[in-house]
Amino acid sequence: MPKKRTFPYLPLTTSSALGAALLVRYESVDQANALKDANAATLRLRLGYETGQFHGFGALVEAETVTALGGENYNSTVNGKTAYATVVDPEATEINQAYLSYAGLADTTLKYGRQRIMTSR
């Protein structure tokens, strides 16, 4: 009978992080042209999970969804409501970030995958 092969516990949860961010947004557009005035109320939910490091390796995944609250009395550029003024905040769900990382080199972290790049103005 072959021996059972066991794998040691991988401590990916000892320093893992679960994150969430919720943003409620309202925008009103009142312009003097042939388009109807726009009123947009949206909700953005962002959820993410980052593993702890194991021998320098780690991972992150983050998803985001935008939902219209109430009626869609605005042109989001994808909802087909072209009679209204434009408020570019379309309903969507996406993987915002997903990457593998390696931090086993001095003062260096390598990341491979989809990342949100923040720039300062």
C-alpha positions, 0 to 999 in steps of 0.5 A, spaced: 500 500 500 502 506 497 504 511 503 499 517 503 503 524 501 501 530 506 503 537 505 504 542 510 500 547 512 501 553 508 500 560 512 497 564 507 492 566 512 496 568 518 497 575 515 492 575 509 487 581 508 480 582 506 478 589 504 471 592 502 470 599 500 463 602 499 462 609 495 455 612 494 455 617 488 450 622 486 451 627 480 446 632 477 447 635 470 443 641 468 445 644 461 442 649 456 441 644 450 436 639 447 438 634 452 434 632 458 437 634 465 440 628 468 440 625 475 445 619 477 445 616 483 450 610 483 453 605 488 460 602 487 462 596 491 469 594 491 471 587 495 479 585 495 483 579 498 490 579 499 494 573 501 500 573 506 507 571 504 509 564 503 517 564 501 516 571 498 510 569 494 503 572 495 497 574 491 491 579 490 484 579 487 480 585 487 473 586 484 468 592 483 461 593 481 457 599 480 450 599 480 445 605 479 440 606 485 433 608 483 431 610 476 437 611 470 435 618 468 442 619 465 446 617 459 451 613 462 454 612 455 452 604 455 445 604 457 442 607 451 439 613 454 441 618 449 436 623 450 439 625 457 445 629 459 451 624 460 454 622 466 459 617 465 458 612 471 455 605 467 453 599 471 459 594 470 462 588 474 469 587 473 476 584 476 479 590 478 486 587 480 489 580 480 496 579 481 501 574 483 507 577 487 514 576 489 518 580 495 524 575 496 529 580 493 531 586 498 527 592 497 524 589 491 517 587 490 515 584 483 508 583 481 505 580 475 498 581 473 492 586 472 494 592 477 491 599 478 496 604 477 495 610 481 499 616 479 500 623 482 497 630 479 
